[in-house]
Structure formats: structure tokens, C-alpha cells
Amino acid sequence: MVIDAGHGGKDGGSAWNGLVEKKLCLDVAKRVEAALKAKGLKTIMTRRSDTFVELDQRARTANCVPASIFVSIHFNGSRKTIISGGEVYYRSSHGRLLASAISRSLKSRVPGGARGIFHGNYKVLRATRMPAVLVECGYISNKREALRCADPAHRQKLADAIVRGLLAVRK
């Protein structure tokens, strides 16, 4: 499985309520990687540190891994600070199945739940040639959700929910 920690380096992503998206993405991605490796699965990370990786390079990395799944991990922000909950984006029919499994897992296992799945035309979804999803783990623009996202135990719940969704599709 290819795990993409969104943003990085010069691209911080969203910054709200004292949180910076790129740091949260990397933390959750590493937790997903550890859980998948503990299950005996091979993983590839698009970044392991606070470095900037072009979107094309992320897709090229993923496309070099045969018969794989791609998951890009992000956190959301909005000027409408009332919005909360995770969202999972897909582009292909195989991606839709994966998005559904991850969204169900987020909804049932994570405080704040999930807002659902959505078709997305993101570059990393367009450029990858395998089932691919982009997971928005929550809205750090929402103060209550930002407090949860700042907590390592909550980020572990997010990672566990993503892993359960990934594994549900592999069966």
C-alpha cells in the first residue's frame, strides 16, 4: 500500500487553531504505516519527513508499486468553522469502494465521524493507476475538532479507522 502524507516542506496546507496540516498528515500517515506493517503488509511512504514532494512525484512513486492501493491523508479547513467530520474522496469505481469502506470505518470508530464520500478530481487521484482515495481526517478550522486532532490518541483512532477501511477492501 502506498501512503501519502499530504503537503510537507514549503507547503504547510491548512493552518487553524494552532495546528498545521502537514504535521498532522505525517503523524497519521506514520501511524497508518505502523499498523499496516504490524499486519504484515508492505507499505511505501511518499514522504517520511517534513519535505516537499511534487504531486506528480507522489503519483509516480505510487505507480511503481504493482497491485497496490493509494491513500492520501489530509486535514481540512473552511471559513465556515461550524463544519466538522471526515471526508473521503475518490475518482474511480474501485476508489469509490475503498472510500466507502474508509468512510464507514471513520463514522463508526472516530468522534466527529464522517461526512461521507465524494467524487474528487485531485491530481493524486487522477494520476495514480490503482484504487486511490484522499482522506480528509477532519476540519481543523472547527475549534472542537481541532482540539481532538491535536490529541495523539485521536490521531491514532483516525489511523486505525483508515487501516480498518483499507483492510476491509483487501479481503
Secondary structure, 3 states (H helix, E strand, C coil): CEEEECCECCECCCEECCEEHHHHHHHHHHHHHHHHHHCCCCCEECCCCCCCCCHHHHHHHHHCCCCCCEEEEEEECCCCCCCCCEEEEECCHHHHHHHHHHHHHHHHHCCCCEEEEEECCCHHHHCCCCCEEEEEEEECCCHHHHHHHCCHHHHHHHHHHHHHHHHHHHC
